[in-house]
Amino acid sequence: MGCKIPTNVIPPEYLEYQVERCINSFKTSILSELQQACFNRKFVATVKNTVDRPIKLLTGNTLMQRAKLSAAAHTLQFLPQLAFLDIETDGTNIETANILQVAIVKPVIDPEHDTLSYFTSWSSYVLPWVGYSQKDNKAYHVNHIVDKQLESALEIDEALMHVVYHLCHSVIVGYNVNQFDIPILKRHCDIHNEPLLYKYSIDLFPAIWKNRKQKLGDAIKAYNLPVNTNPHDAMADASCCIDLLNEVIDRNELPNNEEDLLELFSSSQNIWQHYKKLKIIDVNFDHKDYAHLLYPTPQLSLKRKLSETSIS
């Protein structure tokens, strides 16, 4: 390192700086070589044994999940507990659609070291009622959920117990969740007397598109993110939202902390007026810790009354 100072008195921050510098130099060299090889068409990969399922690490997470975790760690560790949610249904009418699949992915924060350590995930196919089959799935051409998957599905009441457990005291993140996923979940939870006690939700749909309606695949393409190879699968779509949220926050299009997110909820920028009012941040009326945000504070009401009295 060209330093004559004894190693036992070298400042730790200096060592950290040199290590980081070496790592960055190594990364730059590798990327440069790779780009050059690809440019010269010298980079050839042959796969002798194809992998038909994701490679699982000792943590239980796949290689892709670890990559997502590493990329999003600096963003997600400063936010409250998030739950990336997606559901697949047999229709688009929120008053009549039945749930056929649910997926929830949660990045877990290590409380001792304040770092992200792994993802927990839960997903299941859902049987709306006994005897439900592929012929009842009017959205088969979209989600391709067939009888074979429904045979191993959880009945709706059991599936909702898992959903309620995993979403409790979390912040839901998803694509069009405020207009579609959450209303449908709430309707089914009300029917089965299961309280949905998430804190609030972040909808990436109105956060990304300000002037037109676009699908999740269009958002992924617009932000130059890895293509979703299994669209309309609940787990695949929920996982894509991790990349999207990270990218949106990195571009300063959404706040990176809870205080500012809740301030956005109370501002005019939270509502996007298109064919209907769409909220980026929406607070759960049933969560007591956040329900007060849905009402004007007594102090503001008192100040308004006093000002009206003084004017008159």
C-alpha positions in Angstrom: 0.0 0.0 0.0 3.1 2.2 0.0 2.6 3.2 3.6 5.4 3.0 6.2 3.2 3.4 9.2 3.1 0.2 11.4 -0.1 -1.8 10.7 -1.1 -1.7 14.3 -1.7 2.1 14.2 -3.3 2.4 10.7 -6.7 4.1 11.1 -9.6 1.7 10.4 -11.2 4.3 8.1 -8.0 4.3 5.9 -8.1 0.6 5.6 -11.8 0.6 4.7 -11.1 3.3 2.1 -8.3 1.2 0.5 -10.3 -2.0 0.5 -13.3 -0.3 -1.1 -11.0 1.3 -3.7 -9.5 -2.1 -4.6 -12.9 -3.7 -4.9 -14.2 -0.9 -7.1 -11.1 -1.2 -9.3 -11.6 -4.9 -9.6 -15.3 -4.5 -10.5 -14.5 -1.9 -13.1 -11.8 -4.1 -14.7 -14.2 -7.1 -14.8 -17.0 -5.1 -16.4 -14.6 -3.6 -18.9 -13.3 -7.0 -19.9 -16.9 -8.4 -20.2 -18.1 -5.5 -22.3 -15.1 -5.9 -24.6 -15.6 -9.6 -24.9 -19.3 -9.1 -25.7 -18.4 -6.4 -28.2 -15.9 -8.7 -30.0 -18.4 -11.6 -29.8 -15.8 -13.7 -27.9 -18.2 -14.3 -25.0 -19.8 -17.7 -25.4 -21.7 -19.7 -22.8 -22.9 -23.2 -23.2 -25.2 -24.9 -20.7 -24.8 -28.6 -20.5 -27.2 -29.2 -17.6 -30.1 -26.8 -17.6 -31.6 -25.6 -14.4 -35.3 -26.1 -14.2 -35.8 -24.4 -10.9 -34.2 -21.5 -9.0 -30.9 -22.3 -7.2 -31.5 -22.1 -3.4 -28.8 -20.9 -1.1 -28.3 -21.9 2.6 -30.5 -19.0 3.6 -33.4 -20.4 1.8 -33.4 -17.6 -0.7 -32.6 -18.0 -4.4 -29.7 -16.4 -6.2 -32.0 -13.9 -7.8 -33.5 -13.0 -4.5 -30.1 -12.4 -3.0 -29.2 -10.2 -6.0 -32.4 -8.1 -5.5 -31.7 -7.9 -1.7 -28.2 -6.6 -2.3 -29.4 -4.0 -4.9 -32.2 -2.7 -2.7 -30.6 -2.9 0.7 -29.6 0.7 0.9 -33.2 1.8 0.1 -35.3 -0.7 2.0 -33.4 -0.7 5.3 -34.6 2.8 6.1 -38.3 2.0 5.5 -40.8 0.3 7.8 -41.5 -3.4 7.3 -42.7 -3.8 3.7 -44.9 -6.5 2.2 -44.8 -6.8 -1.6 -48.2 -8.1 -2.6 -49.9 -9.4 -5.7 -53.0 -11.4 -6.3 -54.4 -13.2 -9.4 -58.2 -13.4 -9.8 -60.8 -14.8 -12.2 -62.0 -11.3 -13.2 -61.4 -7.6 -13.0 -64.6 -6.5 -11.2 -63.5 -5.9 -7.6 -67.1 -6.6 -6.4 -67.3 -10.1 -7.9 -63.8 -11.3 -8.7 -62.6 -14.5 -6.8 -59.0 -14.8 -5.6 -57.1 -17.6 -7.3 -53.5 -16.9 -6.2 -51.8 -14.7 -3.6 -48.1 -13.9 -3.1 -46.4 -11.9 -0.3 -42.7 -11.1 -0.2 -41.2 -9.4 2.8 -37.6 -8.1 3.2 -36.5 -8.8 6.7 -34.3 -6.3 8.6 -31.8 -7.4 11.1 -32.6 -5.3 14.2 -29.1 -5.7 15.7 -27.1 -4.6 12.7 -29.8 -2.5 10.9 -29.2 -4.4 7.6 -31.3 -6.5 5.4 -30.5 -10.2 5.8 -33.1 -12.2 3.8 -36.6 -12.3 2.2 -39.5 -14.2 3.6 -42.2 -15.2 1.1 -45.5 -16.9 1.1 -47.7 -17.8 -1.8 -50.5 -20.2 -2.6 -53.2 -20.9 -5.1 -56.6 -20.3 -3.7 -59.8 -22.3 -4.1 -62.8 -19.9 -4.0 -65.3 -22.7 -3.1 -65.4 -26.4 -3.1 -66.0 -27.6 -6.7 -64.4 -24.6 -8.3 -62.6 -25.6 -11.5 -60.8 -24.2 -14.5 -64.0 -23.7 -16.4 -65.0 -21.1 -13.7 -61.9 -19.1 -14.3 -62.9 -16.4 -16.7 -59.4 -14.9 -16.7 -57.7 -18.2 -17.7 -56.3 -16.7 -20.9 -54.4 -14.2 -18.6 -53.3 -16.1 -15.5 -53.4 -19.7 -17.0 -54.5 -21.2 -13.6 -55.8 -24.7 -14.4 -57.3 -27.6 -12.5 -53.9 -29.1 -11.6 -53.0 -26.0 -9.7 -56.4 -25.7 -8.1 -56.1 -29.3 -6.8 -53.3 -28.2 -4.4 -54.9 -24.8 -3.6 -55.8 -23.7 -0.1 -59.5 -23.0 0.6 -60.2 -19.3 0.7 -60.8 -19.1 4.5 -57.4 -20.8 5.3 -55.6 -18.7 2.7 -57.0 -15.5 4.2 -55.6 -16.5 7.6 -52.1 -16.7 6.1 -52.6 -13.4 4.3 -53.8 -11.6 7.4 -50.8 -12.9 9.4 -48.2 -11.9 6.8 -49.6 -8.4 6.2 -50.3 -7.5 9.9 -48.5 -4.2 10.8 -46.7 -4.1 7.5 -46.7 -1.6 4.7 -48.2 -3.1 1.5 -46.4 -2.4 -1.8 -47.6 -3.4 -5.2 -48.8 -2.4 -8.6 -52.4 -1.1 -8.7 -52.9 -2.5 -5.2 -55.0 0.4 -4.0 -57.6 0.0 -6.7 -57.5 -3.7 -7.2 -55.7 -6.1 -4.8 -56.5 -4.5 -1.5 -60.2 -3.9 -2.1 -60.7 -7.5 -3.2 -58.8 -8.8 -0.2 -60.8 -6.6 2.1 -64.1 -7.8 0.7 -63.1 -11.4 1.2 -61.7 -10.7 4.7 -65.0 -9.0 5.7 -67.0 -12.1 4.5 -64.8 -14.4 6.6 -64.4 -12.0 9.6 -60.6 -11.7 9.2 -59.4 -8.2 10.0 -56.8 -6.9 7.6 -54.5 -4.8 9.8 -51.8 -3.6 7.5 -50.5 0.0 8.2 -50.8 1.7 4.8 -50.1 1.0 1.2 -47.8 2.2 -1.5 -49.2 1.9 -5.0 -46.5 2.0 -7.7 -49.0 2.4 -10.5 -49.9 6.0 -9.9 -46.4 6.7 -8.6 -45.0 5.8 -12.0 -47.6 6.8 -14.5 -48.9 10.4 -14.2 -50.8 10.7 -17.5 -51.8 7.3 -18.8 -52.8 3.8 -17.8 -50.0 1.2 -18.3 -49.4 -2.4 -17.3 -46.7 -3.7 -15.0 -44.7 -5.0 -17.9 -44.6 -1.5 -19.4 -43.3 0.0 -16.1 -40.5 -2.6 -16.0 -39.5 -1.8 -19.6 -39.7 2.0 -18.9 -37.3 1.7 -16.0 -35.0 -0.6 -17.9 -35.4 -3.4 -15.3 -35.0 -7.2 -15.8 -37.9 -8.6 -17.8 -40.5 -10.5 -15.9 -40.3 -14.0 -17.5 -43.5 -15.2 -15.8 -46.1 -12.4 -16.0 -49.4 -12.8 -14.2 -47.9 -15.2 -11.7 -48.4 -13.6 -8.3 -45.0 -14.4 -6.9 -43.2 -13.2 -10.1 -45.2 -9.9 -10.2 -44.7 -9.2 -6.5 -40.9 -9.8 -6.8 -40.8 -7.3 -9.8 -42.3 -4.6 -7.5 -39.1 -4.8 -5.3 -37.0 -3.7 -8.3 -39.6 -1.0 -9.2 -39.8 0.5 -5.7 -36.0 0.6 -5.4 -35.7 2.3 -8.8 -38.5 4.8 -8.1 -36.9 5.8 -4.8 -33.4 6.0 -6.4 -34.8 8.5 -8.9 -36.3 10.5 -6.1 -39.8 9.9 -7.4 -40.9 8.6 -4.0 -39.7 9.4 -0.5 -37.2 7.0 1.2 -38.6 7.2 4.7 -41.9 6.8 6.5 -42.3 10.4 7.7 -42.1 11.8 4.2 -44.3 9.0 2.8 -47.1 10.0 5.3 -46.6 13.7 4.4 -47.1 12.7 0.8 -50.4 11.0 1.8 -51.7 14.4 3.1 -50.6 16.4 0.1 -52.3 17.1 -3.2 -49.5 15.3 -5.1 -50.8 12.0 -3.6 -53.9 11.9 -5.8 -53.6 11.3 -9.6 -56.8 12.2 -11.4 -57.4 9.9 -14.5 -60.6 8.0 -15.1 -60.9 8.0 -11.4 -58.9 9.3 -8.4 -55.9 7.1 -7.7 -53.8 7.4 -4.5 -50.1 6.6 -4.3 -50.2 6.3 -0.5 -53.4 5.1 1.2 -53.9 4.6 4.9 -55.7 1.6 6.3 -58.8 2.8 8.1 -58.8 -0.3 10.4 -55.2 0.2 11.7 -55.6 2.4 14.9 -52.1 3.8 14.8 -52.7 5.4 11.3 -56.5 5.9 11.2 -56.1 9.4 12.6 -54.4 10.5 9.4 -57.7 10.1 7.6 -59.3 12.9 9.5 -58.4 16.6 10.0 -56.7 17.2 13.4 -58.8 19.1 16.0 -56.2 21.9 16.1 -56.6 22.7 12.5 -60.4 22.6 12.8 -60.1 25.0 15.8 -57.8 27.4 14.0 -60.2 27.4 11.0 -63.2 28.3 13.3 -61.2 31.0 15.1 -60.2 32.6 11.8 -63.8 32.5 10.6 -64.9 34.2 13.8 -62.2 36.9 13.6 -63.2 37.7 10.0 -66.9 38.0 10.8 
